[in-house]
């Protein structure tokens, strides 16, 4: 952990600095650190190899998508904290991580995830990814199986979306009425007025409000839309079935009933994954962990318990 620095605030959060690909400075967060330290300090000292103290809890790495930030995972991390060391990463260009002009390639995101796992000592880790964070999660499992115990793929497609999808997405980001005069304006626009918010969704408004920062002229996203477009540019043109087939560890595909990942595609992903399994959460869209946090938490914890009873090392047939 030579490249890691640690910061402690007055709440329950630990911040770690990770050196990612090309020297990019990345922020990683343990949102339940103080609560966990207080809990374990009050418990009897476990026998060697038999306890779950702060250092020996199984690692979980939480990866957000292109429109997110690590803090979106705070509730999930705190729920997992009694049994797992759950760390959320601000991906390059997002949150408190550095915003270089590049690269924003799938290779760079993968290298950043490898750096986080290695420098934070999380291996063998369960990687939980939402949206494009899930793409990085299964690429990490496929390319570095020595680091990964299991993968959770939340509402991310494996098919190629194509140029039309990229143009539509670019038009959408250009339609954002930036800057927003108030944070409430941002919440209302993304939750109610955005044509993509169909039907209106207050959870969506809250999700986007969390990535806004105040500048001299109003509120803007923490990330630069041009960086998001560059990030998408590398993965929308290619399908990812071969990489899924190379994931030898247990893998859970989770979709919201009204999410972007359709049932047929999700079930095909499960079929291609050598040790794949499927979960569907009702009354949830693309933002599954935030639309239905209790059902999401139950699903995630059940999978983690199942994985703990299975062999950690396996290779595709």
Secondary structure, 3 states (H helix, E strand, C coil): CCCCEEEECCCCCEEEEEECHHHCEEEEEECCHHHHHHHHHHCCCCCCCCCCCCCCCEEEEEECCCCCCHHHHHHHHHHHCCCEEEEEECCCCCCCCCCCCCCCCHHHHHHHHHHHHHHHCCCCEEEEEECHHHHHHHHHHHHCCCCEEEEEEECCCCCCCHHHHHHHHHHHHHCCCCCECCHHHHHHHHHHHCCCCCCCCHHHHHHHHCCEEEECCEEEECCCHHHHHHHHHCCCCCCCHHHHHCCCCEEEEEEECCCCCCHHHHHHHHHHCCCEEEEEECCCCCCHHHHCHHHHHHHHHHHHHHHHCCCCCCCCC
